[in-house]
Amino acid sequence: MDPVVWFVGADEEPADAAFGPDAFEQMSLEAAGSAAEEAAIREFWRGHRVVLMSVEGAYAYLATRTTDGAVVHGVEPEFEETTVVAASEAGLRAQVAGEVPVHPLVAGLIHGLG
């Protein structure tokens, strides 16, 4: 059985997997209604690095925002509308390890790991 939630390696390229780390960007680009929307989508994804993907239920992800290192949660259909769930990747790791309280959006994703 294929995993429904997985971490994305820092060196993973879109071509490395059938459902690569750029899949949600590609879905957004396909749904874009104008060149301006496409440009805004591309700009958003240039500033985010996906660290966890989920295809369980609604498609969702966690990504590191490159401007400040915060970890954000995004979900379909508007992948680019995000919520900060951790101040950093270290904060996310602490949540996953159970060292600090888990943000509800993170909890909803990591239950599918394993």
C-alpha positions as a printed Julia matrix, in Angstrom:
114×3 Matrix{Float64}:
  0.0    0.0     0.0
  1.38   3.42   -0.94
  1.75   5.94    1.86
 -0.87   8.68    2.1
  1.31  11.02    4.2
  5.07  11.36    3.77
  8.0   13.65    4.45
  9.73  15.17    1.42
 13.53  15.06    1.37
 15.38  18.35    0.98
 17.07  17.07   -2.19
 13.96  15.46   -3.7
 13.24  16.74   -7.18
  9.78  16.8    -8.81
 10.76  13.99  -11.18
 11.8   11.71   -8.27
  8.26  10.56   -7.57
  4.99  10.0    -9.39
  3.47  12.59   -7.05
  6.39  14.95   -6.51
  6.83  17.98   -4.27
  5.6   20.32   -7.02
  2.29  18.46   -7.51
  0.18  21.01   -5.64
  1.79  23.9    -7.53
  0.98  22.12  -10.81
 -2.65  21.63   -9.73
 -2.94  25.32   -8.89
 -1.41  26.33  -12.21
 -3.88  24.1   -14.06
 -6.75  25.83  -12.24
 -5.43  29.36  -12.76
 -7.77  31.57  -14.75
 -5.26  34.13  -15.96
 -1.6   34.84  -16.53
 -1.64  37.04  -13.42
 -2.93  34.15  -11.31
 -0.25  31.87  -12.76
  2.43  34.43  -11.89
  1.14  34.76   -8.32
  1.11  30.96   -7.92
  4.67  30.64   -9.22
  5.81  33.45   -6.91
  4.2   31.75   -3.9
  5.88  28.41   -4.58
  9.29  30.01   -5.18
  9.07  31.09   -1.54
  8.05  27.72   -0.08
  9.75  24.32    0.22
  7.39  21.39    0.81
  8.44  19.2     3.76
  5.38  16.95    4.15
  2.63  15.92    1.75
 -0.72  14.26    2.38
 -3.19  12.75   -0.05
 -5.41  11.33    2.68
 -8.8   12.98    2.25
 -8.15  16.54    1.15
 -4.72  17.1    -0.4
 -2.58  19.05    2.06
  1.04  19.92    2.81
  3.45  21.49    5.24
  6.12  23.76    3.79
  8.94  25.92    5.03
  8.48  29.56    4.08
 11.88  30.68    2.83
 11.53  34.31    3.91
 11.4   33.55    7.64
 11.71  29.78    8.09
  8.17  29.38    9.44
  6.35  26.14    8.65
  2.95  26.64    7.04
  0.01  24.35    6.31
 -1.88  24.53    3.03
 -4.83  22.52    1.76
 -6.84  22.22   -1.42
 -8.49  23.9    -3.2
 -6.52  27.07   -2.4
 -3.07  25.64   -1.67
 -1.58  29.11   -1.48
 -3.78  30.19    1.45
 -1.7   29.04    4.41
 -1.66  28.93    8.2
  1.56  29.08   10.24
  1.85  25.9    12.34
  5.42  26.24   13.63
  7.98  29.04   13.86
 10.65  26.8    12.3
 11.43  23.28   11.13
 12.94  22.64   14.57
  9.58  23.59   16.07
  7.83  21.19   13.71
 10.23  18.39   14.65
  9.52  19.07   18.33
  5.8   18.72   17.63
  6.22  15.47   15.74
  8.45  14.11   18.53
  5.84  15.0    21.14
  8.15  17.43   22.93
  5.71  20.35   22.63
  1.96  20.61   22.02
  1.02  19.7    18.47
 -0.79  22.28   16.34
 -4.21  20.82   15.37
 -3.43  21.08   11.65
 -0.17  19.19   12.16
 -1.94  16.56   14.25
 -4.44  16.06   11.46
 -1.62  15.27    9.04
  0.87  13.27   11.08
 -1.67  10.7    12.26
 -1.3    9.21    8.77
  2.46   8.71    9.12
  3.74   5.33    9.92
